[in-house]
Amino acid sequence: MRFAIIRFPGTWSDRDCAHILQNILGQKADILWHKEENLEEYDVAILPGGFSYGDYLRCGSIAQFSPIMKGIEQFASSGRAIIGICNGFQILCESNLLPGALIRNNSLKFRCEPTYLRSEGGTGPWMSGIPAGEILSVPISHGEGNYQADTETLIELEENQRIAFRYCSENGEVNAATNPNGSANNIAGIVNAAGNILGMMPHPERAGEAIIGGTDGNQIWESVIKYAIDKTT
């Protein structure tokens, strides 16, 4: 598979994603500047974490107007897989590729710490390889990761299995004590209706090697890789 990792001014997790994909998982991955528009030769697009354009207005609000986003919209409509991580999730919401918004953490503090995520299952490329109920340890690093949406949207996400991950305890318990930022319904990640777009606040690229604390984040990359292989065999 070939991954396109999008670099905006202020992005800082692009090389982390490239390292995991190239050196740990043996995939092809290119870092593309945000002024590129053509993504035709790629199978997966990644909007990584960072402070695109310094987040001087709202997180991701300026990045949505970058030339690359035209290509991302076409990429999405073609059914190919897209993941937005942290700031990338914020960009997807600002671009209306995912519903809802990410606002200030309810603590009003930047949170950088390990978290546990409970997989809610699903059939799309990002979730089909991760059984419902699986617990992953993946760190967060954000000041505006508090996912919120109107009541109608939250109901639709719940009823149509579009919640990918919830913050939980090590044993999978979901409650206020395990919610690091105040997100509605402990939501850590969601997918679009087709399942090919995943937005999540935790950083799977920071959970890809035992030497830095664990490899649970690789299950997310491995899911999309396996999905693609299964489709071609």
Beta strands, then each sheet from edge to edge (+ up, - down):
strand 1: 2-7
strand 2: 28-33
strand 3: 44-47
strand 4: 81-85
strand 5: 101-103
strand 6: 111-119
strand 7: 135-142
strand 8: 146-148
strand 9: 163-168
strand 10: 187-191
strand 11: 197-200
sheet 1: 2+ 1+ 3+ 4+ 11+ 10- 9+ 6- 7+
sheet 2: 5+ 8-
end
